[in-house]
């Protein structure tokens, strides 16, 4: 992995960067050697905020942890990323096996259902909502989100004519997600 360690409101020494890299080496085996890992360490009041971001081909693995102890926060972030990657790989393996089972059934080759692993933390969509996308500006979308009491709101941006998402951040401010095509 290729590490980038940045500090915000804090000066990071070489020894701290080395400790961060050693902690991240624990999960390096889960990623390609050329995977870029960005670690942002910021200090706010008495807490340290650790953000670890690792982009993959079509996915983004990210963890954000706040703690009074910098290394404890980093350990927790590494644990979160490790769990995310292991769960994702398990789901992908399960999907491949399901596709093989379907193909085998299609080709009339008998497959025992007991041989396929049960997916215990499968994603279950419990509810499906449909709503009308109305053109509005970002401020109006934020007000609409507040009126509904939601943490996010999907809308059609009048200025860009693209679907955007406005959301409430942990610190009480707002964020805007704008799609980008490649």
C-alpha positions, 0 to 999 in steps of 0.5 A: 500500500502507498500511504499518505498521512496528513495532519489538520490542526496538528503537526505530525512527526516522522515517528507518528507517521511511522506508527500509523504506517505500522498500524495500517500494515495489519490490513495491507494484505487485504489490498493490492500493493499499489492501493493508495491509503490516505490517513487524515489526523485532525485535532479538535479540542481534546479529541483526535479524529482519524479518517482512513480512506482507501479507494479501490476499483469501483468501491471506496473503503472509509472509516472515521473514528473520534477518540481522546487517544490517537492510537486507540482511534487509529486501531478502531479505524483499522478494525472497521476497515478490516471488517468492511473488506472481509464482509465485502469479500464474503458477499462477493464470494457468496454471489459468485457461488450463487451464480455458479449454482444458478448456472449449474441448475440451468445446465441440469447439473445437480447442486446440493443447496447445503453446500452453499454457505448461508449469508448471515449479514446479507443486505435486506431492503425492507422498504422501497419508496418512490417520490417526485424529483422537483427542481430546487436550489440547494438551500430549499432542499436543505430546508425541505430536509429539515422540515421532513426531519431527515438526515438527507434529501434527494433533489433535482438541482435547478442550477446543474440539472443533476440529481443531488443529495444534501445531508446533515453532517455530524458537526451540524453543518450540511454537505452536498453530494453531486454526481460526477461521470467519468 
